[in-house]
Amino acid sequence: MMFLAIGVVFALWGLSVAAEDEVKELKGDAGCLSCAFKGEGCTAAVKIGDDVLALKASEKADDATKKLIASFKNASKTTKVAVKGVVKGKAVIADSVAKVEEKKD
């Protein structure tokens, strides 16, 4: 009976971990952590709401996504982006990143 209870706990814990790894579409502004967002370290970052997170390519990301993410390093101006990825700690691990066109009146 005790092993059954332990198994249920591990199964539920596994579900909660899987929920954290869910790929989501996030919209925000991408740029350099240091140059655009006044953070520490020169790396690609994305601001989503009030949070500034490092922006990294996942293993699934294609070359265009990797190049776009690399272009944000040293970028003092931000670019509106849509990111499909997973938030892990203080980073977004992106499967894809695309620039979002701003509507002009």
VOZAPA-615719 format. One record per residue (C-alpha): residue in one letter; x, y, z; residue number from 1; chain. Coordinates in nm, 4 decimals, padded with zeros to 6 digits. Example, Ala and Ser with C-alpha at 12.3 -4.5 7.8 and 13.67 -1.06 7.14 Angstrom:
2
<'A'; <01.2300; -00.4500; 00.7800>; 1; 'A'>,
<'S'; <01.3670; -00.1060; 00.7140>; 2; 'A'>,
This chain:
105
<'M'; <00.0000; 00.0000; 00.0000>; 1; 'A'>,
<'M'; <00.2856; 00.2361; 00.0828>; 2; 'A'>,
<'F'; <00.4438; 00.1775; -00.2583>; 3; 'A'>,
<'L'; <00.1147; 00.2669; -00.4255>; 4; 'A'>,
<'A'; <00.1038; 00.5985; -00.2360>; 5; 'A'>,
<'I'; <00.4637; 00.6762; -00.3297>; 6; 'A'>,
<'G'; <00.3846; 00.5925; -00.6942>; 7; 'A'>,
<'V'; <00.0873; 00.8304; -00.6950>; 8; 'A'>,
<'V'; <00.3018; 01.1108; -00.5499>; 9; 'A'>,
<'F'; <00.5695; 01.0622; -00.8174>; 10; 'A'>,
<'A'; <00.3062; 01.0468; -01.0925>; 11; 'A'>,
<'L'; <00.1505; 01.3756; -00.9786>; 12; 'A'>,
<'W'; <00.4956; 01.5353; -00.9465>; 13; 'A'>,
<'G'; <00.5715; 01.4253; -01.3017>; 14; 'A'>,
<'L'; <00.2532; 01.5922; -01.4273>; 15; 'A'>,
<'S'; <00.3432; 01.9201; -01.2574>; 16; 'A'>,
<'V'; <00.6937; 01.9159; -01.4092>; 17; 'A'>,
<'A'; <00.5478; 01.8436; -01.7533>; 18; 'A'>,
<'A'; <00.3080; 02.1385; -01.7192>; 19; 'A'>,
<'E'; <00.6040; 02.3715; -01.6581>; 20; 'A'>,
<'D'; <00.7635; 02.2528; -01.9827>; 21; 'A'>,
<'E'; <00.4596; 02.3371; -02.1944>; 22; 'A'>,
<'V'; <00.5463; 02.5304; -02.5104>; 23; 'A'>,
<'K'; <00.3645; 02.8636; -02.5138>; 24; 'A'>,
<'E'; <00.3462; 03.1572; -02.7508>; 25; 'A'>,
<'L'; <00.4789; 03.4664; -02.5772>; 26; 'A'>,
<'K'; <00.4892; 03.8215; -02.7115>; 27; 'A'>,
<'G'; <00.7364; 04.0826; -02.6008>; 28; 'A'>,
<'D'; <01.0309; 04.3019; -02.6902>; 29; 'A'>,
<'A'; <01.3700; 04.1472; -02.7689>; 30; 'A'>,
<'G'; <01.7087; 04.3151; -02.7421>; 31; 'A'>,
<'C'; <02.0368; 04.2965; -02.5542>; 32; 'A'>,
<'L'; <02.0106; 04.2341; -02.1793>; 33; 'A'>,
<'S'; <02.2767; 04.4983; -02.1104>; 34; 'A'>,
<'C'; <02.2253; 04.7507; -02.3908>; 35; 'A'>,
<'A'; <01.8439; 04.7565; -02.4163>; 36; 'A'>,
<'F'; <01.7312; 04.6516; -02.0687>; 37; 'A'>,
<'K'; <02.0187; 04.7800; -01.8488>; 38; 'A'>,
<'G'; <02.0823; 04.4333; -01.7060>; 39; 'A'>,
<'E'; <02.4122; 04.2612; -01.6428>; 40; 'A'>,
<'G'; <02.5736; 04.0646; -01.9222>; 41; 'A'>,
<'C'; <02.5625; 04.1096; -02.2963>; 42; 'A'>,
<'T'; <02.3219; 03.8443; -02.4222>; 43; 'A'>,
<'A'; <01.9919; 03.8169; -02.6075>; 44; 'A'>,
<'A'; <01.6927; 03.8886; -02.3862>; 45; 'A'>,
<'V'; <01.3185; 03.9356; -02.4122>; 46; 'A'>,
<'K'; <01.0910; 04.1519; -02.1986>; 47; 'A'>,
<'I'; <00.7522; 03.9917; -02.1405>; 48; 'A'>,
<'G'; <00.5287; 04.2097; -01.9261>; 49; 'A'>,
<'D'; <00.7507; 04.3376; -01.6442>; 50; 'A'>,
<'D'; <00.9971; 04.0446; -01.6624>; 51; 'A'>,
<'V'; <01.3217; 04.0495; -01.8590>; 52; 'A'>,
<'L'; <01.4384; 03.6972; -01.9404>; 53; 'A'>,
<'A'; <01.7394; 03.5610; -02.1265>; 54; 'A'>,
<'L'; <01.6468; 03.4354; -02.4736>; 55; 'A'>,
<'K'; <01.8067; 03.1104; -02.5871>; 56; 'A'>,
<'A'; <01.7447; 02.8762; -02.8796>; 57; 'A'>,
<'S'; <01.6207; 02.5247; -02.8088>; 58; 'A'>,
<'E'; <01.7606; 02.2138; -02.9737>; 59; 'A'>,
<'K'; <01.4530; 02.2193; -03.2024>; 60; 'A'>,
<'A'; <01.5170; 02.5760; -03.3259>; 61; 'A'>,
<'D'; <01.6023; 02.6187; -03.6926>; 62; 'A'>,
<'D'; <01.8976; 02.8206; -03.8226>; 63; 'A'>,
<'A'; <01.6839; 03.1305; -03.8912>; 64; 'A'>,
<'T'; <01.5677; 03.1357; -03.5271>; 65; 'A'>,
<'K'; <01.9235; 03.0911; -03.3997>; 66; 'A'>,
<'K'; <02.0464; 03.3774; -03.6202>; 67; 'A'>,
<'L'; <01.7628; 03.6062; -03.5122>; 68; 'A'>,
<'I'; <01.8314; 03.5376; -03.1431>; 69; 'A'>,
<'A'; <02.2045; 03.6029; -03.2003>; 70; 'A'>,
<'S'; <02.1198; 03.9366; -03.3656>; 71; 'A'>,
<'F'; <01.9677; 04.0649; -03.0410>; 72; 'A'>,
<'K'; <02.3059; 04.0530; -02.8651>; 73; 'A'>,
<'N'; <02.4446; 04.4116; -02.8559>; 74; 'A'>,
<'A'; <02.1097; 04.5502; -02.9844>; 75; 'A'>,
<'S'; <02.0291; 04.8721; -02.7997>; 76; 'A'>,
<'K'; <01.6885; 04.9066; -02.9673>; 77; 'A'>,
<'T'; <01.4167; 04.6514; -02.9004>; 78; 'A'>,
<'T'; <01.2207; 04.4544; -03.1583>; 79; 'A'>,
<'K'; <00.8664; 04.3258; -03.1061>; 80; 'A'>,
<'V'; <00.8685; 03.9471; -03.1274>; 81; 'A'>,
<'A'; <00.6486; 03.6406; -03.0899>; 82; 'A'>,
<'V'; <00.8302; 03.3524; -02.9231>; 83; 'A'>,
<'K'; <00.7203; 02.9900; -02.9077>; 84; 'A'>,
<'G'; <00.9046; 02.8287; -02.6230>; 85; 'A'>,
<'V'; <00.9342; 02.7275; -02.2620>; 86; 'A'>,
<'V'; <01.0135; 02.9507; -01.9659>; 87; 'A'>,
<'K'; <01.2760; 02.7861; -01.7451>; 88; 'A'>,
<'G'; <01.3938; 02.9895; -01.4491>; 89; 'A'>,
<'K'; <01.5038; 03.3280; -01.5811>; 90; 'A'>,
<'A'; <01.5235; 03.2227; -01.9465>; 91; 'A'>,
<'V'; <01.2988; 03.1511; -02.2416>; 92; 'A'>,
<'I'; <01.4126; 02.8461; -02.4386>; 93; 'A'>,
<'A'; <01.2718; 02.9213; -02.7835>; 94; 'A'>,
<'D'; <01.1693; 02.6746; -03.0535>; 95; 'A'>,
<'S'; <01.0913; 02.9691; -03.2826>; 96; 'A'>,
<'V'; <01.1135; 03.3484; -03.2782>; 97; 'A'>,
<'A'; <00.9531; 03.5819; -03.5311>; 98; 'A'>,
<'K'; <00.9496; 03.9589; -03.5619>; 99; 'A'>,
<'V'; <00.6039; 04.1116; -03.5194>; 100; 'A'>,
<'E'; <00.5114; 04.3934; -03.7530>; 101; 'A'>,
<'E'; <00.3800; 04.7003; -03.5748>; 102; 'A'>,
<'K'; <00.0575; 04.8454; -03.7107>; 103; 'A'>,
<'K'; <00.0929; 05.2016; -03.8348>; 104; 'A'>,
<'D'; <-00.2055; 05.4330; -03.8430>; 105; 'A'>,
